[in-house]
Amino acid sequence: MRSTRDRIRHAIGFELIGLLIIIPLGSLAFHIPASDIGIVGIVSATIATIWNYLYNLGFDRLMRWKTGGTLKTPIVRVLHAILFEAGLLVILLPFMAWKLGISLTEALVMDIAFALFYVVYAFVFNWAYDRLFPLPEWQNRTA
């Protein structure tokens, strides 16, 4: 299982790279100033970083309890990313609507668009992270 230091590096790296991508894309896609998307992005990233740490810790503990290890298959990675984004969507929706002065419905559409981006991004980032920083228990195994 990953150390606390490794989990913190993972969470911060995930959010920083995600912000560098999502702020300009969100501004272009929704015709909202980058500064407003940036504020929503930074607050959301802060909340998401905390969620990321707690979610991944819980997911890994559950995997270890159920399977005896933390090596994720592609199917488990897809489930992992979808569940992460669903939880984050519930947490962030009211904040987005309030900060951007939009309805909950508009915020939901925007949040779903961001979540779809982040599902793909989370899959790619986590796979790359696991390749760059593999755990010793994964040696001689593929997934």
N, C-alpha and C positions, 0 to 999 in steps of 0.2 A: 504494500500500500504506500501511497505517496506521503512524504513528510509535510509538515505544516509549511515550511519554507518553500518547498516545491509547489504546493497548492497556491500559495500567495503569488509566486512568480507566474504561475499559470493564469490565475484570475486577473492580475494586473495586465499582463501581456495581451490577454484576450480582449479586455475592455479598451485598452489604448489603440490597438490595431483596428478594432471595430469602429471606434469613434472617428478615426482618420478616414474610414471608408464611408460611414453612414451620414456624417454631417453634410458633405457636399451632395451626396446622392439624395438625401431627404429634402434638402433645400430645392434641388432641381425638380424632383418628382412632385412635391406638394406646393411649390411656389410660396414657400415660407422663408423669410430671411434666415440665412445660415446662423446668425446670432441666436435666434429663437430656437432653431433646431439644436444648436450647440448647447444652450442651457438645458433643454429637455434631455439632450444626449448625455451631458455630464451628470445631471442628477440621476438619470436612468442608469448610467454606467456605474455610479456609486452604489445604488441599490442593487444592481445586477451583480456587482462584484461580491457583495455580501451574500446574495442569493447563490451565486456561482460556488463560492466556498462551501456554504452549508449544503447545497444540493449535491455537489460532487462527493463530499465527505459521506453524506447519507447514502448516495447511490453506490459508492464503493463498498461501504460497510454491508449494505444489503446484498450486493453481488458476492462478496466474500462469504457471507452467511449462507446464501443460497447455493453458490457454485464452488466455493472453496478458493476462489481467486478473483482477480480484477481484470483479466484480459477480456476485452470487449470484441465481439464479432461485429461485422458490419450491421447486422440487424439490431443488435443491442445498441450500437452507436446511433442508429436512426431513432430508436425509442428514447434513448438518453437525451438527444437533442430536442425532440418534440416535447417531452415532458418538462424539460427545463424551460422552454419558451412558453408553454401553456401556463406554468406557474408564474412566470415573470409578467405575462400579459395581464393576469388578474391583479397583480400588485401595482402595475404602472398605469393602467387605464384611467383611473380618476385623476391622477396627477397630470397626465398629458392633456386631458380635456380642460382642466382648470388653467394650466399655464398658457396654453395656446388659445384659450377663449373659444373653443369649439365644442360642439355637442359630443355627448358620449358616443353616439353613432359614428361621427366623423373621427373621433379619437380611436374608436375600434377599428375602422378601416385603416387608419394610419398605423396603428399598433400591429394589426395583422400583417401589413406590408413589411414593417420592420421585423416582425417575428419570422416571416418567411425568409427574409434575407438572413437573419441570424441563425435559422435552422441550418441552412446551407453553410454559412460561415462557421458555425459551431462544429459541424461535421468535419469540415476541412481543417480548421484550426486544431481540433482535438486529435485528429489522426496525425497531423504533422507534428504536434507537440509530443505525442507518444512515440513517434519515430525519432525525434531529436533527443528526447529524454526518456528512454525506455527503462522500465523497472527490471531489476535482476531476475525476478520470477518469470519474466517473459522470454528469457533466452531459450533459443531452440524451439520457439513456438511461433506460429504465424496467425495473424487475423487482421 
